[in-house]
Amino acid sequence: MRKEILSKRVASCIFATALCVVTFAGCGKKEVGAEVGNAETSVAQETAAQEENCIFNLNKLSGITDESEFIEYFDYAAGRCVVVAVGDQGDRKYISFNPDGSDVNSFNLSVGSVISSYAVDAEGNFYMQYIEYNEEADTEADEEGVAHAGDDDESEDAAPEDWQGDAADAESAMKAAGLVKFDATGKEIFRKDLMSNYKGDGSFVVNSIVWTEKNGLLFNTTTGIMKFDENSGLSTIMECKDFGDKYEGYCTLFKGAGDKLFASVYEGEDGYITYAVDLDGKKLSDPLSIPKEYFYFFAGEGHDFYCADAEAVYGYDGSADKLVKVMDFAQSKLEPDVTGILINYAVALSDKEIIADVTVDTDAFSSNICKLIKAEG
């Protein structure tokens, strides 16, 4: 069973229906030895000889989130971890802390009934892109509070047939859409109205936002990648046609080390294919040797980027175009939950130290922020 989970995020069913393939932060439990580009060697076979010791010890960082809160955003900037925690009443909170769990700072994100995307820049400024709905709009989440992409073999790679129509319905229920920038203390720096971008045929949806040193704040949308300017608003950098003939309007855009940009692109029956993104050339690289599975991708030092599946954490070595196993869950005596997920969100301080929200010793809707440290020897 393939499943793409918006890691415990309570999202509006309007967009869950409209996009079934919203930003994913998890992976279905699949055999790691899946097809890797044109190579016949499996990831498990390839990585087995690369690193014998993939054992990490888990240390819980207490006092950061409440028991009733779960996490829907996790990043690292200016020497601090930054998370957004959601309470049982749907209230959102920005939280930052040192990697050892000390000096916890927080402030409330007081916007109404929303779907939100977040980003943090190198100075620690925080961005929240939001949609607010009319109170009478039907914005209940499904019973698990997650969005799924194919819960059976017959539909595992299928995209919704009428997502544009559903998005148009969502547009009619919208009360407001905008972007807010806060500094690290919670002081609001600016608030920009984005409602005009949603007008039209209902095809415009923001999948996520990403901040890069070179290009500033980027919007990953169903109409392409857009750059945000405080004065002029949104402008398109890459259109859908730049992603190729198989592109269906959805990709997961994520940042790697050295300000590099990558995308896991949904290509219909071919599933998700991972590429490096060249914004200057308005093109994608050749497909990277990443299995055609649902991975959770995250940034960090030591590798171009990291990814996790149901069995391990891997670092991507761009010079060799291959994955290197960093952490083995079974060796570390850690077991994923029933959906095949162990790591919901993470940042890698190095290939020996990872800060993550893990599913060990917690229920489905509780955060569990831990430091994972590589065992010596």
N, C-alpha and C positions, 0 to 999 in steps of 0.2 A: 504494500500500500504506500503510495506516494502522498505526502502531505506537506503543505507549506504553511507554517504557523507564524502568525504575527505575534511572536513570543509573549503570550499572556496579555496582549493589549485588548482592552475592551473597546471595540471599534463599532461604528455605526453599521447596521446591516444594509443600509442604502449602498455604501461603498463596498461592503463585503460582497454583496450580490453583484455590484457593478464591476468589481475588479477581482474576484476570487484570487487573483495573483498579486495582491498588494505586497509591500515590502516584506520579504521573508527574513526571519531570524532563527531558523531552525531547519532540521532536515529529517526526512523519514528514515526509518531504520532499514538500510539496504546494505547488501554486501559491498565492502569497499572495493573489491576487485571488479569494478565496473569498467566499461570502455573508456579509455583515456585517449582522446583524439584518434589517431590511426594506429597507436601503439597497441600491441597485444599483451604487454606485461601489465599486470594489475598494480594498483597503488600499493596494496599490501605486500606483494612480492618485491616491488621496487624499493619500498622504504624499509623493509625488514633488515637489509644489510647496511643501511645508512646510519642507524643509531640504535645501539643495543639497549642503552638506558633511557627509556622514555617514561620513567616513573616520576610523578609529582606528588608532593604532600599538600594536603588541603588545610588551610587555616582560616577559620571563619572570622570576618571583620564585623564585630557587633556594634550596635548603637548608631547605625547609619540610616536605616529605614525602619519603619514600624512593621509589626507582624502582619497587619492588614493590608500592607502596600505591596504592589508588584511593580516591576521595572519595565518601561517601554522605550528607554533610550539610555545608551551607555557610551561614553567617549573619554578622551584624555587630552588635556591641553594645559599649557603653562604649568606643568608639574603637578596637576591635580586631576583626579577622576571626576567626571561630571555625569550625573544620572538624572532621569526624570522618573519619579515614582508616582503611581496612581493609587489612591485610596479606595476603600470599598464603596464610597459614595461618588466615585468618578472625579474627585478633586485631585489636581496635579500639583506636584511639588518639584522644584529644582533643588538638587542636592550636589554639593561638591565636597571633596575630602582628599586628604593626602593618601598616597598609595598604602600607607601602613594603617589606614583607618582613622587617623587623628584629624583634628581641626575640621570638624564637620560644619558646613555652612549651608543654609537653605532659605528659600523664599517661595511663596505660593504663586502659582501660575493661574490667575483668576480670569479664565475665559469660560463662556457658557458651554453648551452641548457641542462638543468639538471632535473633529479628527485632526490630529496634529502631526507635524514633522519637525525635527529639531536638528540643530548643528551648533558647533562651538568653534570659534576661531583661535588662532595661535595666542592671542592675548587673554583668552578666557571669556570673551564676550559671547553671549548666548542668543541664539535665534530660534524663534518659534513661529512656524507657518501654521495657520489654523483656519478651520471652517467652522462657523457657528450656525446652528439651525434654528428655525422657528420652533417654539415649544410644542406645537401640535404635530410636528413632523415625527414620523415613526423612526426612531433612531435606536431601537433596542438591539443589543448584540445577540448573537446566537448563544445557546445555553452554555457553551464552553468559553465564550468571550474571545473567540479566535476566528481567523479567516482561513479557509481550507482551499487547497488547489487540487482537487481530484482525490476522493476518498476510496476509489476502487480502481481495479485494473482497467476497466473499460473506459474510464474517463481521466486517467492519471495525467495525461498530457493535454487535456482539452482546456481551452479558454472559453469563457462565457460567450455565447453567441450574440447576446443583445446587451453587452455592457455599455455601449454608447447610449442606448435608450434608457437604461437604468441610471446612467450618469446624468442624463437630461432630467430625469425625475428628481435626482438628488439636487440638481441645480435649482429647480423650482422651489425646493424646501430650504434653500440657503438663506440665512439672515445676514451673514457677514463672512468675508474672507480677507485675511490680511497677514502681515508679517510684523512681528515685534522683535526688537533688539534690546537686550538687557546687558548691563555690565555684570561682573561677577558678584556684586553685592545685591542685585535685584533692581537697581535703578533703571527705569525705562529710558532708553536712548532715542528710539524712534518707533513709530507705529505707522505702517503703510497699508493703504487699502488696495486689495488685489481683486475685488469683485469683478472689475471689467474684464479680467482675463478668463472668467468662467462663462461669459456671455457667448451665445452662439448655439451650436448644435449639440452641446453637452459632451463633446469629446475631450475637453480639457480636464485633466485630473493630475494633481501633484502626487507622484509616488513617494518622493523623498527630497530632502535638501542636503547638500554636501558643501562644506567650506574647503577651499584650496588656497594656498599661498599665492599662486599665480593669478587665478581667475576670480578670487573672492567667493561669494555665495552662488552656488549653482542649484538650479531647480531641475530635478529629474521628472519630466512630465510625459503624458501620453502623446504629446505632439513633438517631443524632442527634448534636448538639453538646453536650458535657458540660463542666462546670466542675469543676476539682479544688480542693478545700480540704484543707489539711494535717490538719485535725482530723476533718472529716466525710467525706472522700473525694470520690467522683464524684457529681454531681447533674446532671440533664438541664436544659439551657436551651432548646434547640430540638429537637423531635421530628421524626421523618421526615415526618409529615403536614404540618409547617410548610414543607417544601420543595416541596410541590405533588404533584399526582396522578402525575406522570411520574417522580418520584424513585425510584431503585432501590437506595438505600442507600450510594451512593458519590459523594463529591465531593472535590475538592482544595481545602482551606481554606488561604488564605494572607493574610498581613498586608501592607498597603500603608503609605504615608506617613501620619503623623498618627494612628497607632493604628487606622486603618480596616481593616475586615475584608472579604474578598472570597471567593467560592467559584466554582470551575468545576465545575458539577454535571452528572453523567452522567444523561441523560434518554433512555436506550434508543435508539430509531431516530433521535431528534433529535440524538444526539451530545452534546457538551459545550457547555453554555450558561453564560456568566459573569454573575455577579450581585454586587452589594454586599449585605452581610449586616447586618441590623438585629437584634441580639440582644435589645435592649430590647423591640422590637415583635414579636419572634419571627416575622420574615418576611424575604423576599428582595425586593430592588428589582426594577424592570422589567429585562429582559435588557439587558446592556451591549452596545455595538456592537463586539463582539469576534468575529472569524471563528470559525466552528464547526470549528476545527482543534485539533490537539494542540499546545498552547503550553507553554513553560516559563515560569512566572511567578516574579518575584522582587521584593523591596522595594528602596527606595532613595530618596534625596533628588532633588527636581526634578520628579517626577511622582507621581501617585497610586500607581502601581505600574509595573513594567516587565514585558515579556514578549519572548520570543525564539522565532523559528521557524527554518526552514532558510536564510533569506535575510537576516535583519536582526534588530536589537533595536529595540523600540518602547517609547515611554512612553505611558501612558494619561492623557489629559486629561479628568478627570471633569466639569469645567464645560462642556465641549463634547461630551462622550461620543464621543471619537474617539481613535485611535492616532496618535502622532506618531513618524515614523521617527527614531531616534537614531543608530544605527550600521548601515551597509550592509556586509555581509561581502564582496561582490564588489568594491566600491569600495576596501575596506581590504585587498584581495588576500589574503583568508582564505577557505579552502574547507572546508565541513562534511565530516564523514566519510561513509561509505557509507550510514549510516542517516539522513542529513540533519541531523545534530547538529553544531554547532560549540561551543555553550556548554552544559556539563553543569550547572554551578551558578554563581551569581553574586550579587554585591551591588553596588548602584550608590552610590558616594559622592556622585555628582552626575550630571547628564546628559553630563558630559565625562570622567568617570573611573569605570571599572568594574573591580572585582576579580573574576576568574572562573577556573574550571577549564575549559580549552578542549581541543579534540581535535587541535589543530595539533601536528605533530611528536611524536606519542606513539602508543603502541599502545592496544588496546581496554581494557586494565586498568591503566593508569598515569595518575596525576594529573599535571596540568600547570597549575599556578597562575600566572596572569599578571595584569599590570596593563594594561588597555586605556585608552589616553589619546587623546582627540580631537585630531586634527591641526589645527594653526593654519592660518588662511587660508580 
